[in-house]
């Protein structure tokens, strides 16, 4: 193992980690807002990837241009899921925790079934996008361009999110609602509207991630399942509800995954991520940056 | 508790005995192998879900990693039999004990975690075990283990000509899991678990040993789940990591209880009787060629039940019961 291979894999790990952060941040946002974990988050990613694929296949829209469209479509989808399913799940009086988990799990299963039904279980990929398959070399370190652009998109998205939460009216309403949903009603903020917009925003972020992922990853009905667990670990590692935690958690997960792949057979690369998650929560039961 | 409660418990026991007796007679009239197969799976999932319910329903520690114990049971039996010629009955017992010990060893650090941190830890641990088994050459790695058929007998617990022995064993398993739950419900453990589930901090201050009650629930739950796994290995006579330790098993074990009623005595049974035949039938009649219709039906059912009847379907019965006693 030379220094070059180590730097090479850490660099790819960092790029992938930034993408993991982008995949996970919607989950963190929604949890922070209303203490709900969306167990269909991976399936949100899956439909975003399919949307990107079909925009490319039917309208020849490059994933890079499709990204904002997909994010917008996912925004609507996320808000609708809140209004149709989650809104009722959080009202449950009996078994509240279970209801949240299994209503979103059920949704995930339905979405996977619908994807199989309409899109077939075939693996698809976007063959000739602008960036697909291109690499650039910096001092002998090769970086795949789609992942590099994905990482930049991720950094930009986190920057925008930071600005949005801290500087806009809606961001303040979001922050106020997460602190005390009962009190905001008194100042005329509609809690349901804020939650729906929060779900929309969370879904839009994973939509952005899906558009980027579609440039270099296979698209199939179960694709979400492979990334969902990484997203939960990322969010939990950073501390549920912390947007910054998702960013840091993503980078850690990416680097740990790359390092594990150097030391163990590639099929075991996730073991490193899982071990780090367990180690962190055993020492800090609320994750690295979790406050609650 | 009060006489009403004692009466209800006695009635539960009588109802269970009657149902078991009726179930035992069903194969006399149902000769179709396909239907018998569904009945075996239904009973197995009733037993598994009942076991899951002890830790997740009664004690409130939601596990989505029970596939680990199911897989450990299946692998212990299969490995002991194929590598050392140990009879499956000992493998079953051994698998149960190993799982109970591992459940407590894992519980030691995990039970300090709360809420989603705990749920995700259970998924992560089961996935890690899955990956390790997929890479463990001695245990057949990803290809798994083919359990050679010696001869049809109760000694080797292998039956190629008829599914009936499996049916009766699954029935016994479901009865044992039900009875253990029934018995624990009224023991000090049952009260501790409900206290831990409702409010762990208050339970602690009232002198309930929260940590020990969770460990007890984990051990019982894991033991029974592993016995189910051993049974499954004998039933299908071929196992591989994905098919006995995959995440879908963790979910499949939880769903009957979710559907029927989490933390209730009858929930897992009711849920399994509805869910398993429904899944199997949709799969074979409209779900052909992997088109996912079974998933759509299944998922929709779960969403609707958890939204419309969070207390599960048993709630329908108990409400009527309350009105009747009024």
Contacts between the chains, C-beta under 8 A, distances in Angstrom:
chain1	res1	chain2	res2	distance
A	31	B	116	7.7
A	37	B	116	5.2
A	85	B	303	6.4
A	85	B	307	7.0
A	88	B	307	4.7
A	89	B	306	6.9
A	89	B	307	6.1
A	92	B	306	7.6
A	92	B	307	7.5
A	92	B	310	4.1
A	93	B	310	7.2
A	94	B	310	4.5
A	94	B	311	4.2
A	95	B	262	5.4
A	95	B	263	7.6
A	95	B	310	5.0
A	95	B	311	6.6
A	96	B	310	7.6
A	97	B	62	6.7
A	97	B	115	7.2
A	98	B	62	6.8
A	98	B	258	6.6
A	98	B	262	5.5
A	98	B	306	7.2
A	98	B	310	7.3
A	99	B	306	4.8
A	99	B	307	7.2
A	99	B	310	4.6
A	101	B	62	6.8
A	101	B	64	8.0
A	101	B	119	7.1
A	102	B	254	7.7
A	102	B	255	7.7
A	102	B	258	5.1
A	102	B	302	5.8
A	102	B	306	4.5
A	103	B	302	7.5
A	103	B	303	5.3
A	103	B	306	4.4
A	103	B	307	5.7
A	105	B	251	7.0
A	105	B	302	6.7
A	106	B	298	8.0
A	106	B	299	4.7
A	106	B	300	7.2
A	106	B	301	7.4
A	106	B	302	3.2
A	106	B	303	3.8
A	106	B	306	6.5
A	107	B	299	6.8
A	107	B	303	5.7
A	108	B	299	7.3
A	109	B	295	5.2
A	109	B	298	5.9
A	109	B	299	3.2
A	109	B	302	6.8
A	110	B	295	7.0
A	110	B	296	5.6
A	110	B	299	3.5
A	110	B	300	5.6
A	110	B	303	6.8
A	111	B	299	7.7
A	112	B	292	6.9
A	112	B	295	5.7
A	112	B	299	7.7
A	113	B	292	3.8
A	113	B	293	6.8
A	113	B	294	7.2
A	113	B	295	2.9
A	113	B	296	3.8
A	113	B	297	7.9
A	113	B	298	7.5
A	113	B	299	6.0
A	114	B	292	7.0
A	114	B	296	6.1
A	115	B	292	7.2
A	116	B	290	6.4
A	116	B	291	6.0
A	116	B	292	3.0
A	116	B	295	6.8
A	117	B	291	5.3
A	117	B	292	4.6
A	117	B	293	6.4
A	117	B	296	6.7
A	120	B	291	7.9
A	121	B	290	5.4
A	121	B	292	7.9
A	221	B	292	7.1
A	225	B	247	7.6
A	229	B	123	6.4
A	229	B	124	7.2
A	229	B	127	6.5
A	232	B	116	7.9
A	232	B	120	4.9
A	232	B	123	7.4
A	233	B	120	6.7
A	233	B	124	6.5
A	236	B	116	6.8
A	236	B	117	5.8
A	236	B	120	5.2
A	240	B	116	6.1
A	240	B	117	7.5
A	265	B	135	6.4
A	267	B	131	7.0
A	267	B	134	6.7
A	267	B	135	6.0
A	268	B	131	5.7
A	268	B	132	7.8
A	268	B	135	5.9
A	270	B	127	7.1
A	270	B	128	7.9
A	270	B	131	6.3
A	271	B	128	5.6
A	271	B	131	5.5
A	271	B	132	7.3
A	274	B	124	4.4
A	274	B	125	7.5
A	274	B	127	6.4
A	274	B	128	4.7
A	275	B	128	7.3
A	277	B	120	7.4
A	277	B	121	7.5
A	277	B	124	5.6
A	278	B	109	7.6
A	278	B	121	6.3
A	278	B	124	6.4
A	278	B	125	7.2
A	281	B	113	5.8
A	281	B	117	5.3
A	281	B	121	6.4
A	282	B	109	4.6
A	282	B	112	7.4
A	285	B	112	5.7
A	285	B	113	5.3
A	285	B	114	7.0
A	285	B	117	6.2
A	286	B	117	7.3
A	287	B	117	7.3
